[in-house]
Amino acid sequence: MIQLSILKITEYGPWTLTLGSDREHELQMLQASLYKQVQQLFSAKNCLVFLNRSDEFFVVSNGLTLEDHVEIQKSLKKLFKITLTISIGYGNTPFEANLKAYDGKQNNVILNEEHDIFGFIENKFEFNVSIMHLDVDNLESKRNNNSPYEISLQIFELYSKIGRYFIEKNSLTFFMGGDNYMVVASDDAKNSVQNFINIIKNDHNISLNCGIGNAKTSRDAVKLATKSLDTIREIRDSGKQKPDVYEL
């Protein structure tokens, strides 16, 4: 079972219009500052925040109570003029948890009206999460024949392919910057990742590495996923035949 919390800026469009036309630089700074604070508040509670567009955040919030979410909302309201809603859901797979959080917000299932928290929360389950950390193997070699912008296009095209493939496995994909992606993964996703790596290599001549981490909380799972990815690089750099996938 996995718990997911979705944070979204409320009435963002109308609020941005009050800033006038010369606002884009202010919005970019605001979004960056907001992401930093949200990540800081949740990571302190052993969670990890995934940026989903710049006005929305996904958090694997295993173990967090309603009181934890209220505490975070209070902190954010002190720091920013804008407000955020939080929608909480849980499920057997990441995508199911996403749907339950969405359902709670759409149907106005209120958990805390004062602090704009909606959805469903249940602490009797045993929560766990699997994170897959993927990166492009030897991206540097592509820079010899491609400009930085062309590399970026390839990276975002790959992001789309990863997202489309793994949503069919009830999993959620996020771009982490550089050539790094993380998939909040179901068992089906983990079992099929080697097949996906083979498809991308055969069809697009792109080699991927995938480190997998499993834990009760998202921060611990990501730590293990990244350690797994580092292990693949260490095996490669030692001159041995590297695996495409390594799991801790």
Secondary structure, 3 states (H helix, E strand, C coil): CEEEEEEEECCHHHHHHCCCCCCHHHHHHHHHHHHHHHHHHHHCCCCEEEECCCCEEEEECCCCCHHHHHHHHHHHHHHCCCCEEEEEEEECCHHHHHHHHHHHHHCCCEEECCCCEEECCCCCCCCCEEEEEEEECCHHHHHHCCCHHHHHHHHHHHHHHHHHHHHCCCCEEEEEECCEEEEEECHHHHHHHHHHHHHHHHHHCCCEEEEEEEECCHHHHHHHHHHHHHHHHHHHHCCCCCCCEEEC
